[in-house]
Amino acid sequence: MSTKFTVNLPDDTVSALRHIAEQRGITMTEALRQAIASEQFLQEEIQQGSKILIEKPGEPRSRLVFR
């Protein structure tokens, strides 16, 4: 089942969403679904006490903090 949902987004957010969709070869709707699923995953992990780390080649790990 799906529900049609209308939102108002600033132009820069729409541009970012469009860019993500184009890079992945998906629709903007699918890009938005994936972004929401990612946010949900991150929030669930944080609530369980997990830490989110960013590791760049040749650099020390950085801890990413969400509030």
PDB file of N, H, CA, C and O in Angstrom:
ATOM      1  N   MET A   1       0.846  -1.179   0.000  1.00  0.00           N
ATOM      2  CA  MET A   1       0.000   0.000   0.000  1.00  0.00           C
ATOM      3  C   MET A   1       0.890   1.241   0.000  1.00  0.00           C
ATOM      4  O   MET A   1       1.953   1.238   0.621  1.00  0.00           O
ATOM      5  N   SER A   2       0.482   2.261  -0.665  1.00  0.00           N
ATOM      6  H   SER A   2      -0.381   2.264  -1.170  1.00  0.00           H
ATOM      7  CA  SER A   2       1.216   3.520  -0.631  1.00  0.00           C
ATOM      8  C   SER A   2       0.225   4.662  -0.448  1.00  0.00           C
ATOM      9  O   SER A   2      -0.953   4.560  -0.790  1.00  0.00           O
ATOM     10  N   THR A   3       0.742   5.741   0.100  1.00  0.00           N
ATOM     11  H   THR A   3       1.699   5.824   0.378  1.00  0.00           H
ATOM     12  CA  THR A   3      -0.050   6.934   0.346  1.00  0.00           C
ATOM     13  C   THR A   3       0.624   8.102  -0.337  1.00  0.00           C
ATOM     14  O   THR A   3       1.834   8.286  -0.199  1.00  0.00           O
ATOM     15  N   LYS A   4      -0.119   8.874  -1.053  1.00  0.00           N
ATOM     16  H   LYS A   4      -1.101   8.725  -1.165  1.00  0.00           H
ATOM     17  CA  LYS A   4       0.427  10.082  -1.666  1.00  0.00           C
ATOM     18  C   LYS A   4       0.561  11.129  -0.574  1.00  0.00           C
ATOM     19  O   LYS A   4      -0.361  11.347   0.213  1.00  0.00           O
ATOM     20  N   PHE A   5       1.719  11.774  -0.537  1.00  0.00           N
ATOM     21  H   PHE A   5       2.467  11.597  -1.176  1.00  0.00           H
ATOM     22  CA  PHE A   5       2.040  12.712   0.525  1.00  0.00           C
ATOM     23  C   PHE A   5       2.692  13.929  -0.110  1.00  0.00           C
ATOM     24  O   PHE A   5       3.657  13.787  -0.862  1.00  0.00           O
ATOM     25  N   THR A   6       2.194  15.103   0.172  1.00  0.00           N
ATOM     26  H   THR A   6       1.410  15.219   0.783  1.00  0.00           H
ATOM     27  CA  THR A   6       2.734  16.328  -0.411  1.00  0.00           C
ATOM     28  C   THR A   6       3.540  17.078   0.642  1.00  0.00           C
ATOM     29  O   THR A   6       3.082  17.268   1.769  1.00  0.00           O
ATOM     30  N   VAL A   7       4.737  17.501   0.267  1.00  0.00           N
ATOM     31  H   VAL A   7       5.109  17.347  -0.649  1.00  0.00           H
ATOM     32  CA  VAL A   7       5.582  18.276   1.174  1.00  0.00           C
ATOM     33  C   VAL A   7       6.096  19.514   0.449  1.00  0.00           C
ATOM     34  O   VAL A   7       6.178  19.541  -0.779  1.00  0.00           O
ATOM     35  N   ASN A   8       6.433  20.515   1.212  1.00  0.00           N
ATOM     36  H   ASN A   8       6.367  20.492   2.210  1.00  0.00           H
ATOM     37  CA  ASN A   8       7.076  21.713   0.687  1.00  0.00           C
ATOM     38  C   ASN A   8       8.530  21.686   1.137  1.00  0.00           C
ATOM     39  O   ASN A   8       8.824  21.641   2.332  1.00  0.00           O
ATOM     40  N   LEU A   9       9.428  21.714   0.172  1.00  0.00           N
ATOM     41  H   LEU A   9       9.189  21.750  -0.799  1.00  0.00           H
ATOM     42  CA  LEU A   9      10.856  21.652   0.474  1.00  0.00           C
ATOM     43  C   LEU A   9      11.555  22.871  -0.114  1.00  0.00           C
ATOM     44  O   LEU A   9      11.174  23.360  -1.177  1.00  0.00           O
ATOM     45  N   PRO A  10      12.578  23.359   0.583  1.00  0.00           N
ATOM     46  CA  PRO A  10      13.352  24.471   0.025  1.00  0.00           C
ATOM     47  C   PRO A  10      14.059  24.028  -1.261  1.00  0.00           C
ATOM     48  O   PRO A  10      14.332  22.844  -1.457  1.00  0.00           O
ATOM     49  N   ASP A  11      14.343  24.986  -2.116  1.00  0.00           N
ATOM     50  H   ASP A  11      14.121  25.948  -1.956  1.00  0.00           H
ATOM     51  CA  ASP A  11      14.973  24.692  -3.405  1.00  0.00           C
ATOM     52  C   ASP A  11      16.283  23.921  -3.255  1.00  0.00           C
ATOM     53  O   ASP A  11      16.555  23.021  -4.049  1.00  0.00           O
ATOM     54  N   ASP A  12      17.100  24.256  -2.252  1.00  0.00           N
ATOM     55  H   ASP A  12      16.879  24.988  -1.607  1.00  0.00           H
ATOM     56  CA  ASP A  12      18.377  23.567  -2.099  1.00  0.00           C
ATOM     57  C   ASP A  12      18.181  22.097  -1.715  1.00  0.00           C
ATOM     58  O   ASP A  12      18.980  21.247  -2.108  1.00  0.00           O
ATOM     59  N   THR A  13      17.137  21.793  -0.962  1.00  0.00           N
ATOM     60  H   THR A  13      16.488  22.483  -0.643  1.00  0.00           H
ATOM     61  CA  THR A  13      16.836  20.413  -0.599  1.00  0.00           C
ATOM     62  C   THR A  13      16.362  19.639  -1.825  1.00  0.00           C
ATOM     63  O   THR A  13      16.749  18.486  -2.019  1.00  0.00           O
ATOM     64  N   VAL A  14      15.536  20.258  -2.643  1.00  0.00           N
ATOM     65  H   VAL A  14      15.221  21.194  -2.485  1.00  0.00           H
ATOM     66  CA  VAL A  14      15.067  19.620  -3.874  1.00  0.00           C
ATOM     67  C   VAL A  14      16.253  19.367  -4.805  1.00  0.00           C
ATOM     68  O   VAL A  14      16.333  18.311  -5.432  1.00  0.00           O
ATOM     69  N   SER A  15      17.159  20.317  -4.897  1.00  0.00           N
ATOM     70  H   SER A  15      17.094  21.175  -4.388  1.00  0.00           H
ATOM     71  CA  SER A  15      18.350  20.146  -5.744  1.00  0.00           C
ATOM     72  C   SER A  15      19.207  18.987  -5.250  1.00  0.00           C
ATOM     73  O   SER A  15      19.705  18.194  -6.048  1.00  0.00           O
ATOM     74  N   ALA A  16      19.377  18.890  -3.947  1.00  0.00           N
ATOM     75  H   ALA A  16      18.973  19.535  -3.298  1.00  0.00           H
ATOM     76  CA  ALA A  16      20.163  17.792  -3.377  1.00  0.00           C
ATOM     77  C   ALA A  16      19.488  16.454  -3.654  1.00  0.00           C
ATOM     78  O   ALA A  16      20.155  15.485  -4.017  1.00  0.00           O
ATOM     79  N   LEU A  17      18.178  16.395  -3.485  1.00  0.00           N
ATOM     80  H   LEU A  17      17.636  17.181  -3.189  1.00  0.00           H
ATOM     81  CA  LEU A  17      17.426  15.175  -3.745  1.00  0.00           C
ATOM     82  C   LEU A  17      17.525  14.788  -5.223  1.00  0.00           C
ATOM     83  O   LEU A  17      17.717  13.617  -5.548  1.00  0.00           O
ATOM     84  N   ARG A  18      17.397  15.753  -6.097  1.00  0.00           N
ATOM     85  H   ARG A  18      17.241  16.705  -5.833  1.00  0.00           H
ATOM     86  CA  ARG A  18      17.509  15.502  -7.539  1.00  0.00           C
ATOM     87  C   ARG A  18      18.908  14.979  -7.876  1.00  0.00           C
ATOM     88  O   ARG A  18      19.049  14.046  -8.667  1.00  0.00           O
ATOM     89  N   HIS A  19      19.924  15.571  -7.284  1.00  0.00           N
ATOM     90  H   HIS A  19      19.809  16.328  -6.642  1.00  0.00           H
ATOM     91  CA  HIS A  19      21.309  15.148  -7.523  1.00  0.00           C
ATOM     92  C   HIS A  19      21.515  13.697  -7.073  1.00  0.00           C
ATOM     93  O   HIS A  19      22.115  12.902  -7.797  1.00  0.00           O
ATOM     94  N   ILE A  20      21.023  13.356  -5.890  1.00  0.00           N
ATOM     95  H   ILE A  20      20.535  14.001  -5.302  1.00  0.00           H
ATOM     96  CA  ILE A  20      21.128  11.982  -5.385  1.00  0.00           C
ATOM     97  C   ILE A  20      20.433  11.012  -6.331  1.00  0.00           C
ATOM     98  O   ILE A  20      20.979   9.961  -6.669  1.00  0.00           O
ATOM     99  N   ALA A  21      19.231  11.370  -6.752  1.00  0.00           N
ATOM    100  H   ALA A  21      18.788  12.223  -6.477  1.00  0.00           H
ATOM    101  CA  ALA A  21      18.463  10.503  -7.651  1.00  0.00           C
ATOM    102  C   ALA A  21      19.203  10.294  -8.970  1.00  0.00           C
ATOM    103  O   ALA A  21      19.274   9.170  -9.468  1.00  0.00           O
ATOM    104  N   GLU A  22      19.749  11.355  -9.534  1.00  0.00           N
ATOM    105  H   GLU A  22      19.692  12.268  -9.130  1.00  0.00           H
ATOM    106  CA  GLU A  22      20.470  11.246 -10.804  1.00  0.00           C
ATOM    107  C   GLU A  22      21.723  10.395 -10.659  1.00  0.00           C
ATOM    108  O   GLU A  22      22.020   9.573 -11.526  1.00  0.00           O
ATOM    109  N   GLN A  23      22.462  10.587  -9.563  1.00  0.00           N
ATOM    110  H   GLN A  23      22.221  11.254  -8.859  1.00  0.00           H
ATOM    111  CA  GLN A  23      23.684   9.803  -9.337  1.00  0.00           C
ATOM    112  C   GLN A  23      23.377   8.315  -9.231  1.00  0.00           C
ATOM    113  O   GLN A  23      24.146   7.486  -9.717  1.00  0.00           O
ATOM    114  N   ARG A  24      22.263   7.975  -8.602  1.00  0.00           N
ATOM    115  H   ARG A  24      21.638   8.649  -8.207  1.00  0.00           H
ATOM    116  CA  ARG A  24      21.909   6.569  -8.383  1.00  0.00           C
ATOM    117  C   ARG A  24      21.042   5.992  -9.493  1.00  0.00           C
ATOM    118  O   ARG A  24      20.797   4.786  -9.522  1.00  0.00           O
ATOM    119  N   GLY A  25      20.578   6.834 -10.399  1.00  0.00           N
ATOM    120  H   GLY A  25      20.777   7.814 -10.375  1.00  0.00           H
ATOM    121  CA  GLY A  25      19.730   6.354 -11.480  1.00  0.00           C
ATOM    122  C   GLY A  25      18.357   5.903 -10.987  1.00  0.00           C
ATOM    123  O   GLY A  25      17.799   4.921 -11.476  1.00  0.00           O
ATOM    124  N   ILE A  26      17.826   6.635 -10.013  1.00  0.00           N
ATOM    125  H   ILE A  26      18.279   7.432  -9.615  1.00  0.00           H
ATOM    126  CA  ILE A  26      16.528   6.313  -9.433  1.00  0.00           C
ATOM    127  C   ILE A  26      15.634   7.548  -9.477  1.00  0.00           C
ATOM    128  O   ILE A  26      16.092   8.647  -9.790  1.00  0.00           O
ATOM    129  N   THR A  27      14.366   7.358  -9.165  1.00  0.00           N
ATOM    130  H   THR A  27      13.993   6.465  -8.911  1.00  0.00           H
ATOM    131  CA  THR A  27      13.448   8.493  -9.134  1.00  0.00           C
ATOM    132  C   THR A  27      13.688   9.314  -7.875  1.00  0.00           C
ATOM    133  O   THR A  27      14.306   8.849  -6.917  1.00  0.00           O
ATOM    134  N   MET A  28      13.191  10.531  -7.897  1.00  0.00           N
ATOM    135  H   MET A  28      12.689  10.909  -8.675  1.00  0.00           H
ATOM    136  CA  MET A  28      13.291  11.368  -6.700  1.00  0.00           C
ATOM    137  C   MET A  28      12.478  10.753  -5.560  1.00  0.00           C
ATOM    138  O   MET A  28      12.862  10.855  -4.395  1.00  0.00           O
ATOM    139  N   THR A  29      11.357  10.117  -5.898  1.00  0.00           N
ATOM    140  H   THR A  29      11.046  10.035  -6.845  1.00  0.00           H
ATOM    141  CA  THR A  29      10.546   9.454  -4.872  1.00  0.00           C
ATOM    142  C   THR A  29      11.354   8.349  -4.200  1.00  0.00           C
ATOM    143  O   THR A  29      11.343   8.232  -2.974  1.00  0.00           O
ATOM    144  N   GLU A  30      12.052   7.542  -4.989  1.00  0.00           N
ATOM    145  H   GLU A  30      12.062   7.637  -5.984  1.00  0.00           H
ATOM    146  CA  GLU A  30      12.862   6.465  -4.411  1.00  0.00           C
ATOM    147  C   GLU A  30      14.023   7.033  -3.608  1.00  0.00           C
ATOM    148  O   GLU A  30      14.372   6.488  -2.560  1.00  0.00           O
ATOM    149  N   ALA A  31      14.625   8.118  -4.079  1.00  0.00           N
ATOM    150  H   ALA A  31      14.342   8.560  -4.930  1.00  0.00           H
ATOM    151  CA  ALA A  31      15.712   8.753  -3.327  1.00  0.00           C
ATOM    152  C   ALA A  31      15.207   9.235  -1.963  1.00  0.00           C
ATOM    153  O   ALA A  31      15.896   9.101  -0.952  1.00  0.00           O
ATOM    154  N   LEU A  32      14.013   9.789  -1.950  1.00  0.00           N
ATOM    155  H   LEU A  32      13.453   9.898  -2.771  1.00  0.00           H
ATOM    156  CA  LEU A  32      13.428  10.246  -0.686  1.00  0.00           C
ATOM    157  C   LEU A  32      13.135   9.061   0.227  1.00  0.00           C
ATOM    158  O   LEU A  32      13.384   9.134   1.430  1.00  0.00           O
ATOM    159  N   ARG A  33      12.609   7.968  -0.330  1.00  0.00           N
ATOM    160  H   ARG A  33      12.407   7.908  -1.307  1.00  0.00           H
ATOM    161  CA  ARG A  33      12.368   6.761   0.476  1.00  0.00           C
ATOM    162  C   ARG A  33      13.667   6.262   1.111  1.00  0.00           C
ATOM    163  O   ARG A  33      13.706   5.924   2.295  1.00  0.00           O
ATOM    164  N   GLN A  34      14.723   6.222   0.306  1.00  0.00           N
ATOM    165  H   GLN A  34      14.691   6.496  -0.656  1.00  0.00           H
ATOM    166  CA  GLN A  34      16.004   5.744   0.809  1.00  0.00           C
ATOM    167  C   GLN A  34      16.563   6.658   1.891  1.00  0.00           C
ATOM    168  O   GLN A  34      17.132   6.185   2.874  1.00  0.00           O
ATOM    169  N   ALA A  35      16.403   7.964   1.712  1.00  0.00           N
ATOM    170  H   ALA A  35      15.941   8.349   0.912  1.00  0.00           H
ATOM    171  CA  ALA A  35      16.880   8.916   2.725  1.00  0.00           C
ATOM    172  C   ALA A  35      16.133   8.726   4.040  1.00  0.00           C
ATOM    173  O   ALA A  35      16.735   8.768   5.113  1.00  0.00           O
ATOM    174  N   ILE A  36      14.836   8.521   3.955  1.00  0.00           N
ATOM    175  H   ILE A  36      14.347   8.487   3.083  1.00  0.00           H
ATOM    176  CA  ILE A  36      14.037   8.310   5.168  1.00  0.00           C
ATOM    177  C   ILE A  36      14.426   6.997   5.830  1.00  0.00           C
ATOM    178  O   ILE A  36      14.552   6.936   7.053  1.00  0.00           O
ATOM    179  N   ALA A  37      14.618   5.943   5.038  1.00  0.00           N
ATOM    180  H   ALA A  37      14.515   5.992   4.044  1.00  0.00           H
ATOM    181  CA  ALA A  37      15.021   4.651   5.591  1.00  0.00           C
ATOM    182  C   ALA A  37      16.385   4.753   6.260  1.00  0.00           C
ATOM    183  O   ALA A  37      16.603   4.157   7.315  1.00  0.00           O
ATOM    184  N   SER A  38      17.305   5.504   5.659  1.00  0.00           N
ATOM    185  H   SER A  38      17.127   5.988   4.802  1.00  0.00           H
ATOM    186  CA  SER A  38      18.638   5.702   6.263  1.00  0.00           C
ATOM    187  C   SER A  38      18.534   6.428   7.594  1.00  0.00           C
ATOM    188  O   SER A  38      19.177   6.042   8.571  1.00  0.00           O
ATOM    189  N   GLU A  39      17.731   7.470   7.631  1.00  0.00           N
ATOM    190  H   GLU A  39      17.209   7.783   6.837  1.00  0.00           H
ATOM    191  CA  GLU A  39      17.543   8.237   8.873  1.00  0.00           C
ATOM    192  C   GLU A  39      16.929   7.359   9.953  1.00  0.00           C
ATOM    193  O   GLU A  39      17.348   7.414  11.109  1.00  0.00           O
ATOM    194  N   GLN A  40      15.944   6.553   9.586  1.00  0.00           N
ATOM    195  H   GLN A  40      15.605   6.509   8.647  1.00  0.00           H
ATOM    196  CA  GLN A  40      15.314   5.661  10.555  1.00  0.00           C
ATOM    197  C   GLN A  40      16.331   4.663  11.109  1.00  0.00           C
ATOM    198  O   GLN A  40      16.377   4.425  12.316  1.00  0.00           O
ATOM    199  N   PHE A  41      17.141   4.082  10.230  1.00  0.00           N
ATOM    200  H   PHE A  41      17.103   4.275   9.249  1.00  0.00           H
ATOM    201  CA  PHE A  41      18.177   3.148  10.655  1.00  0.00           C
ATOM    202  C   PHE A  41      19.150   3.806  11.628  1.00  0.00           C
ATOM    203  O   PHE A  41      19.454   3.248  12.683  1.00  0.00           O
ATOM    204  N   LEU A  42      19.637   4.997  11.269  1.00  0.00           N
ATOM    205  H   LEU A  42      19.389   5.450  10.412  1.00  0.00           H
ATOM    206  CA  LEU A  42      20.582   5.706  12.129  1.00  0.00           C
ATOM    207  C   LEU A  42      19.974   5.997  13.497  1.00  0.00           C
ATOM    208  O   LEU A  42      20.624   5.781  14.521  1.00  0.00           O
ATOM    209  N   GLN A  43      18.747   6.478  13.525  1.00  0.00           N
ATOM    210  H   GLN A  43      18.219   6.653  12.694  1.00  0.00           H
ATOM    211  CA  GLN A  43      18.100   6.807  14.801  1.00  0.00           C
ATOM    212  C   GLN A  43      17.908   5.563  15.663  1.00  0.00           C
ATOM    213  O   GLN A  43      18.108   5.619  16.876  1.00  0.00           O
ATOM    214  N   GLU A  44      17.525   4.447  15.056  1.00  0.00           N
ATOM    215  H   GLU A  44      17.362   4.402  14.070  1.00  0.00           H
ATOM    216  CA  GLU A  44      17.360   3.209  15.816  1.00  0.00           C
ATOM    217  C   GLU A  44      18.693   2.743  16.390  1.00  0.00           C
ATOM    218  O   GLU A  44      18.754   2.314  17.542  1.00  0.00           O
ATOM    219  N   GLU A  45      19.755   2.823  15.603  1.00  0.00           N
ATOM    220  H   GLU A  45      19.706   3.172  14.667  1.00  0.00           H
ATOM    221  CA  GLU A  45      21.076   2.418  16.090  1.00  0.00           C
ATOM    222  C   GLU A  45      21.548   3.320  17.225  1.00  0.00           C
ATOM    223  O   GLU A  45      22.092   2.833  18.216  1.00  0.00           O
ATOM    224  N   ILE A  46      21.349   4.610  17.093  1.00  0.00           N
ATOM    225  H   ILE A  46      20.908   5.006  16.287  1.00  0.00           H
ATOM    226  CA  ILE A  46      21.753   5.557  18.139  1.00  0.00           C
ATOM    227  C   ILE A  46      20.980   5.297  19.420  1.00  0.00           C
ATOM    228  O   ILE A  46      21.554   5.337  20.508  1.00  0.00           O
ATOM    229  N   GLN A  47      19.690   5.032  19.306  1.00  0.00           N
ATOM    230  H   GLN A  47      19.224   4.999  18.421  1.00  0.00           H
ATOM    231  CA  GLN A  47      18.869   4.745  20.489  1.00  0.00           C
ATOM    232  C   GLN A  47      19.345   3.487  21.209  1.00  0.00           C
ATOM    233  O   GLN A  47      19.161   3.358  22.419  1.00  0.00           O
ATOM    234  N   GLN A  48      19.956   2.561  20.474  1.00  0.00           N
ATOM    235  H   GLN A  48      20.106   2.665  19.491  1.00  0.00           H
ATOM    236  CA  GLN A  48      20.470   1.333  21.074  1.00  0.00           C
ATOM    237  C   GLN A  48      21.885   1.518  21.617  1.00  0.00           C
ATOM    238  O   GLN A  48      22.486   0.574  22.130  1.00  0.00           O
ATOM    239  N   GLY A  49      22.410   2.729  21.504  1.00  0.00           N
ATOM    240  H   GLY A  49      21.922   3.496  21.087  1.00  0.00           H
ATOM    241  CA  GLY A  49      23.740   3.016  22.037  1.00  0.00           C
ATOM    242  C   GLY A  49      24.870   2.835  21.044  1.00  0.00           C
ATOM    243  O   GLY A  49      26.038   2.946  21.416  1.00  0.00           O
ATOM    244  N   SER A  50      24.552   2.561  19.796  1.00  0.00           N
ATOM    245  H   SER A  50      23.603   2.471  19.493  1.00  0.00           H
ATOM    246  CA  SER A  50      25.588   2.402  18.781  1.00  0.00           C
ATOM    247  C   SER A  50      26.227   3.753  18.477  1.00  0.00           C
ATOM    248  O   SER A  50      25.626   4.808  18.684  1.00  0.00           O
ATOM    249  N   LYS A  51      27.456   3.693  17.982  1.00  0.00           N
ATOM    250  H   LYS A  51      27.944   2.837  17.813  1.00  0.00           H
ATOM    251  CA  LYS A  51      28.165   4.898  17.568  1.00  0.00           C
ATOM    252  C   LYS A  51      28.351   4.830  16.059  1.00  0.00           C
ATOM    253  O   LYS A  51      28.623   3.765  15.506  1.00  0.00           O
ATOM    254  N   ILE A  52      28.205   5.958  15.407  1.00  0.00           N
ATOM    255  H   ILE A  52      27.984   6.823  15.856  1.00  0.00           H
ATOM    256  CA  ILE A  52      28.369   6.046  13.966  1.00  0.00           C
ATOM    257  C   ILE A  52      29.771   6.613  13.710  1.00  0.00           C
ATOM    258  O   ILE A  52      30.109   7.695  14.190  1.00  0.00           O
ATOM    259  N   LEU A  53      30.572   5.872  12.954  1.00  0.00           N
ATOM    260  H   LEU A  53      30.297   4.993  12.564  1.00  0.00           H
ATOM    261  CA  LEU A  53      31.946   6.279  12.687  1.00  0.00           C
ATOM    262  C   LEU A  53      32.141   6.504  11.194  1.00  0.00           C
ATOM    263  O   LEU A  53      31.562   5.806  10.362  1.00  0.00           O
ATOM    264  N   ILE A  54      32.962   7.486  10.877  1.00  0.00           N
ATOM    265  H   ILE A  54      33.432   8.053  11.553  1.00  0.00           H
ATOM    266  CA  ILE A  54      33.337   7.769   9.492  1.00  0.00           C
ATOM    267  C   ILE A  54      34.822   7.459   9.372  1.00  0.00           C
ATOM    268  O   ILE A  54      35.635   7.956  10.150  1.00  0.00           O
ATOM    269  N   GLU A  55      35.166   6.636   8.393  1.00  0.00           N
ATOM    270  H   GLU A  55      34.506   6.232   7.760  1.00  0.00           H
ATOM    271  CA  GLU A  55      36.571   6.295   8.197  1.00  0.00           C
ATOM    272  C   GLU A  55      36.975   6.673   6.773  1.00  0.00           C
ATOM    273  O   GLU A  55      36.459   6.127   5.798  1.00  0.00           O
ATOM    274  N   LYS A  56      37.905   7.617   6.677  1.00  0.00           N
ATOM    275  H   LYS A  56      38.324   8.061   7.469  1.00  0.00           H
ATOM    276  CA  LYS A  56      38.425   8.028   5.380  1.00  0.00           C
ATOM    277  C   LYS A  56      39.804   7.393   5.220  1.00  0.00           C
ATOM    278  O   LYS A  56      40.566   7.324   6.184  1.00  0.00           O
ATOM    279  N   PRO A  57      40.133   6.930   4.015  1.00  0.00           N
ATOM    280  CA  PRO A  57      41.443   6.314   3.803  1.00  0.00           C
ATOM    281  C   PRO A  57      42.580   7.246   4.234  1.00  0.00           C
ATOM    282  O   PRO A  57      42.617   8.418   3.861  1.00  0.00           O
ATOM    283  N   GLY A  58      43.481   6.713   5.006  1.00  0.00           N
ATOM    284  H   GLY A  58      43.451   5.760   5.309  1.00  0.00           H
ATOM    285  CA  GLY A  58      44.649   7.476   5.429  1.00  0.00           C
ATOM    286  C   GLY A  58      44.397   8.467   6.547  1.00  0.00           C
ATOM    287  O   GLY A  58      45.306   9.210   6.917  1.00  0.00           O
ATOM    288  N   GLU A  59      43.192   8.501   7.097  1.00  0.00           N
ATOM    289  H   GLU A  59      42.454   7.897   6.796  1.00  0.00           H
ATOM    290  CA  GLU A  59      42.879   9.431   8.177  1.00  0.00           C
ATOM    291  C   GLU A  59      42.315   8.658   9.366  1.00  0.00           C
ATOM    292  O   GLU A  59      41.767   7.568   9.201  1.00  0.00           O
ATOM    293  N   PRO A  60      42.452   9.227  10.566  1.00  0.00           N
ATOM    294  CA  PRO A  60      41.856   8.556  11.724  1.00  0.00           C
ATOM    295  C   PRO A  60      40.326   8.576  11.628  1.00  0.00           C
ATOM    296  O   PRO A  60      39.746   9.430  10.957  1.00  0.00           O
ATOM    297  N   ARG A  61      39.694   7.636  12.300  1.00  0.00           N
ATOM    298  H   ARG A  61      40.164   6.942  12.845  1.00  0.00           H
ATOM    299  CA  ARG A  61      38.230   7.594  12.313  1.00  0.00           C
ATOM    300  C   ARG A  61      37.667   8.813  13.015  1.00  0.00           C
ATOM    301  O   ARG A  61      38.268   9.345  13.949  1.00  0.00           O
ATOM    302  N   SER A  62      36.515   9.244  12.557  1.00  0.00           N
ATOM    303  H   SER A  62      36.027   8.812  11.798  1.00  0.00           H
ATOM    304  CA  SER A  62      35.795  10.343  13.192  1.00  0.00           C
ATOM    305  C   SER A  62      34.461   9.805  13.680  1.00  0.00           C
ATOM    306  O   SER A  62      33.830   8.987  13.011  1.00  0.00           O
ATOM    307  N   ARG A  63      34.042  10.258  14.824  1.00  0.00           N
ATOM    308  H   ARG A  63      34.555  10.922  15.367  1.00  0.00           H
ATOM    309  CA  ARG A  63      32.737   9.876  15.356  1.00  0.00           C
ATOM    310  C   ARG A  63      31.721  10.909  14.902  1.00  0.00           C
ATOM    311  O   ARG A  63      31.941  12.113  15.034  1.00  0.00           O
ATOM    312  N   LEU A  64      30.615  10.433  14.370  1.00  0.00           N
ATOM    313  H   LEU A  64      30.436   9.455  14.263  1.00  0.00           H
ATOM    314  CA  LEU A  64      29.551  11.305  13.895  1.00  0.00           C
ATOM    315  C   LEU A  64      28.480  11.358  14.973  1.00  0.00           C
ATOM    316  O   LEU A  64      27.972  10.322  15.402  1.00  0.00           O
ATOM    317  N   VAL A  65      28.138  12.558  15.408  1.00  0.00           N
ATOM    318  H   VAL A  65      28.551  13.400  15.060  1.00  0.00           H
ATOM    319  CA  VAL A  65      27.169  12.712  16.495  1.00  0.00           C
ATOM    320  C   VAL A  65      25.913  13.341  15.935  1.00  0.00           C
ATOM    321  O   VAL A  65      25.960  14.404  15.315  1.00  0.00           O
ATOM    322  N   PHE A  66      24.761  12.661  16.163  1.00  0.00           N
ATOM    323  H   PHE A  66      24.723  11.798  16.667  1.00  0.00           H
ATOM    324  CA  PHE A  66      23.459  13.191  15.756  1.00  0.00           C
ATOM    325  C   PHE A  66      22.739  13.661  16.988  1.00  0.00           C
ATOM    326  O   PHE A  66      22.826  13.023  18.036  1.00  0.00           O
ATOM    327  N   ARG A  67      22.040  14.743  16.890  1.00  0.00           N
ATOM    328  H   ARG A  67      21.968  15.262  16.038  1.00  0.00           H
ATOM    329  CA  ARG A  67      21.264  15.236  18.028  1.00  0.00           C
ATOM    330  C   ARG A  67      19.807  15.258  17.689  1.00  0.00           C
ATOM    331  O   ARG A  67      18.985  15.644  18.520  1.00  0.00           O
TER     332      ARG A  67
END
